[in-house]
């Protein structure tokens, strides 16, 4: 957990320098297959690390993630129980979803291209 938070802090403080460390689903599956070749204990360690990382990222206060919903609840609590307008919440969540889907598409293409290059297909 400590390594996850430290890595996340490093990523945020130097995003351009650490952007190549962000992996999408293709790179995660490729790394998982390498761990499976090393043995089932390595694969279980890797699966646990991926699960913890996903849990931490999901709690970030970004729209469309659980942390974004928690942020809206916190704002509501600060406003004395008055929620933000549903249309504002919906617009923020939709914008966050578009950004997250875009990031997912970029990492999917980048990881796929890297995997194809490593295997010698391109």
C-alpha positions, -999 to 999 in steps of 0.1 A, spaced: 0 0 0 29 23 9 45 17 -25 12 24 -43 8 58 -26 45 67 -31 42 57 -68 10 77 -72 26 108 -56 57 105 -79 34 102 -109 14 133 -99 45 154 -91 63 145 -124 37 134 -148 57 139 -181 87 121 -166 66 91 -153 39 88 -180 56 58 -195 51 40 -162 13 41 -165 1 8 -179 -32 -2 -194 -50 -35 -196 -28 -49 -223 4 -43 -204 -11 -56 -172 -21 -89 -189 13 -92 -205 30 -87 -171 5 -112 -156 15 -138 -182 51 -133 -173 43 -137 -136 24 -169 -144 55 -183 -160 74 -175 -128 50 -195 -107 16 -193 -91 29 -174 -60 43 -147 -82 10 -145 -100 -9 -142 -68 14 -114 -56 9 -96 -89 -28 -100 -87 -29 -86 -52 -7 -56 -63 -30 -49 -92 -61 -51 -70 -46 -27 -44 -36 -2 -71 -70 -3 -86 -86 3 -52 -64 33 -45 -70 48 -80 -107 43 -77 -108 63 -45 -91 93 -61 -114 123 -62 -119 121 -100 -153 123 -117 -167 90 -127 -148 72 -100 -160 63 -65 -137 90 -51 -156 116 -73 -189 105 -57 -173 108 -23 -162 143 -32 -198 152 -41 -210 138 -8 -183 158 11 -194 190 -7 -230 182 2 -220 178 39 -201 211 38 -232 228 23 -253 216 52 -270 187 34 -278 206 3 -265 186 -27 -252 202 -59 -277 203 -87 -282 170 -104 -275 185 -138 -241 198 -126 -232 165 -110 -242 147 -142 -222 170 -164 -191 166 -142 -194 129 -141 -199 127 -179 -169 149 -185 -148 127 -162 -160 96 -179 -150 109 -213 -115 118 -200 -111 84 -184 -123 66 -215 -99 87 -236 -70 78 -212 -80 41 -215 -80 43 -253 -46 59 -253 -31 34 -230 -47 5 -249 -33 16 -282 2 25 -267 4 -8 -248 -8 -28 -279 17 -11 -301 45 -18 -276 35 -54 -272 35 -59 -310 69 -43 -313 84 -65 -285 70 -96 -302 85 -86 -336 52 -84 -354 58 -48 -363 
